[in-house]
Amino acid sequence: MNILVFLPNWVGDAVMATPTLRALKRGFPTARIVGLMRPIIADVLAELPYLDGLFTWNPRSEKKLERTWPVMRALRRERFDLAVLLTNSLHTAAVAWLAGAKRRVGYRRDARGWLLTDRLEPLRAGRRFRPSPVIDYYLELAYYLGCARESRQMELATTPADERAADAVWRACGFSGAERVVILNPGAAFGAAKCWPTGHFGELAHRLAAIPNTRVLVLCGPNEMKLAREVLKRAGRPGVHSLAEFPVSIGLSKACVRRADLMITTDSGPRHFAGAFDVPVITLFGPTHIEWSETYLVKASHLQKQVACGPCQLRECPLDHRCMRELSPDQVFNAALAMFRRFPRQRPVPSAA
């Protein structure tokens, strides 16, 4: 049996899809399971054992083979028996249909029901979609196909090259095995409304680095280097470092989070790296419903300022961004101290060979 899985486009959603990939692999142990995903998602899921192959798809790619029609023709040659759509768009349902998948399973959304052979109904509250955990939303597709109930634990892996890159960061920053390392993740690809003020992050980094035997590393992607450097500048302490001075990559970010003692992050994709590696995590929520990305983690703390205008789900705040601005560095610092008490630091995670 040949199964094609359409993976989510967002980094965090892809991590939250890993329990579903595990459920499908266990539910169809003799099947060949292939993923269709954006190139960045291939980096996120690298080394996981639940896919037997993958296609990278980016309609705007400079690489011709990653564009829609070449990818669709390649998929048709595979003769898939089943397509499982974790995505919600009409576009992906059309590709599944044009690719010739005999059975196409997904949620009835975006006027695409007629392109699916099996249609699940999303939870609604009146005419709106009801906020509900994405992890469960994906797993319901696997359960519909007869897979056994599966743990909600997310899962990721790192490559030896990722770990060597993280070793280089640890050496350059002077992190030793006796020190606690706190990762700060100030970015948010969704939009500015998810970002906590840079000054707040700087003050938090300053206070964390003042704790004996504690160091801080600011995470960033290629488009967030300026932000990371600004947090570093505002922190004003030698114990605060950032990835902005290194060749950043998804793999390096995963490897750094894997060996950290705590992550403090916006509600963005890398937040879920912590949960996948069993690292304690504090998430700062602003305009988004916590319920959408609830991950059921024991080592997780959610902070959100209750305001009359939220959660609004907007990418840009049309007012004064009070939901994030009024979440103070004091509150986050005290939450970090509480996490240190709840989850005392462990011995350093060894790097891969």
Protein Blocks (a to p, Z undefined) as FASTA:
>chain_A
ZZdddddfbfklmmmmmmmmmmmmmmmmmbccdddddfklmmmmgoiakbgbdcdddfkb
cblklmmklmmmmmmmnopabdcdfbfbfklmmmmmmnopabdcdddeehlmmmpfbdcd
dddehjbccdddfklmmmmmmmmnopacddfbdcddddfklmmmmmmmmmmnopafkbcc
ddddfbcfkbmklpccfklmmmmmmmmmmpghiacdddddfklmmmmmmmmmmnopakbc
cfklpccdfklmmmmmmmmmbdcddddfklmmmmmnopacddddfkbcfklmoghiakbc
cdddddfkbcehiabdcblommmmmmcfklmmmmmmmmmmmmccdddddddZZ
